[in-house]
């Protein structure tokens, strides 16, 4: 794993969070997008060398909708950037971890993504992501 790519925080309302964290970070988010495959709206802030991704969903049956309903707003996952996501998926599955997506799929910020199921990581949801310029 190369580096911490971002920290994902599940929230209830994107507009409220954008206003709040624009004041806290003294900057506007650098990117906002809707990810159809996850039924989620995202907004990203660059904070030093790390990105903070806020995720909200109006669909109560989506992964984020269920998370917020059960837990309220809070840290949802930590993402690590890797050079070759499929090699990491294969390696981790060989080590006995269950991956949520195999093969990886396009996620927010136009990256290939997968997650290690939290049952195998002491309840922590870990995302692996790979920068790609081939998918638009």
KAMONOR-V810871 format. One record per residue. N is the residue number from 0. RES is the residue in three letters. NEAR is the number of other ideal C-beta (glycine too) atoms within 8 Angstrom. Layout:
# KAMONOR-V810871
N_RES_NEAR ; N_RES_NEAR
This chain:
# KAMONOR-V810871
0_UNK_7 ; 1_UNK_6 ; 2_UNK_7 ; 3_UNK_9 ; 4_UNK_10 ; 5_UNK_11 ; 6_UNK_12 ; 7_UNK_13 ; 8_UNK_12 ; 9_UNK_13 ; 10_UNK_12 ; 11_UNK_6 ; 12_UNK_7 ; 13_UNK_12 ; 14_UNK_6 ; 15_UNK_9 ; 16_UNK_12 ; 17_UNK_13 ; 18_UNK_8 ; 19_UNK_8 ; 20_UNK_12 ; 21_UNK_11 ; 22_UNK_7 ; 23_UNK_6 ; 24_UNK_8 ; 25_UNK_5 ; 26_UNK_7 ; 27_UNK_5 ; 28_UNK_11 ; 29_UNK_6 ; 30_UNK_8 ; 31_UNK_9 ; 32_UNK_8 ; 33_UNK_6 ; 34_UNK_11 ; 35_UNK_5 ; 36_UNK_7 ; 37_UNK_11 ; 38_UNK_10 ; 39_UNK_13 ; 40_UNK_12 ; 41_UNK_16 ; 42_UNK_12 ; 43_UNK_15 ; 44_UNK_12 ; 45_UNK_8 ; 46_UNK_7 ; 47_UNK_4 ; 48_UNK_3 ; 49_UNK_9 ; 50_UNK_10 ; 51_UNK_11 ; 52_UNK_14 ; 53_UNK_15 ; 54_UNK_14 ; 55_UNK_15 ; 56_UNK_14 ; 57_UNK_6 ; 58_UNK_7 ; 59_UNK_8 ; 60_UNK_5 ; 61_UNK_11 ; 62_UNK_8 ; 63_UNK_14 ; 64_UNK_13 ; 65_UNK_10 ; 66_UNK_10 ; 67_UNK_14 ; 68_UNK_7 ; 69_UNK_5 ; 70_UNK_7 ; 71_UNK_4 ; 72_UNK_7 ; 73_UNK_7 ; 74_UNK_8 ; 75_UNK_10 ; 76_UNK_11 ; 77_UNK_12 ; 78_UNK_15 ; 79_UNK_13 ; 80_UNK_11 ; 81_UNK_11 ; 82_UNK_5 ; 83_UNK_7 ; 84_UNK_13 ; 85_UNK_8 ; 86_UNK_8 ; 87_UNK_11 ; 88_UNK_14 ; 89_UNK_8 ; 90_UNK_8 ; 91_UNK_10 ; 92_UNK_11 ; 93_UNK_6 ; 94_UNK_6 ; 95_UNK_5 ; 96_UNK_10 ; 97_UNK_8 ; 98_UNK_12 ; 99_UNK_7 ; 100_UNK_9 ; 101_UNK_7 ; 102_UNK_7 ; 103_UNK_12 ; 104_UNK_9 ; 105_UNK_8 ; 106_UNK_11 ; 107_UNK_13 ; 108_UNK_10 ; 109_UNK_7 ; 110_UNK_12 ; 111_UNK_12 ; 112_UNK_16 ; 113_UNK_15 ; 114_UNK_12 ; 115_UNK_14 ; 116_UNK_10 ; 117_UNK_10 ; 118_UNK_6 ; 119_UNK_8 ; 120_UNK_11 ; 121_UNK_4 ; 122_UNK_5 ; 123_UNK_8 ; 124_UNK_10 ; 125_UNK_12 ; 126_UNK_13 ; 127_UNK_16 ; 128_UNK_15 ; 129_UNK_13 ; 130_UNK_6 ; 131_UNK_8 ; 132_UNK_4 ; 133_UNK_3 ; 134_UNK_7 ; 135_UNK_2
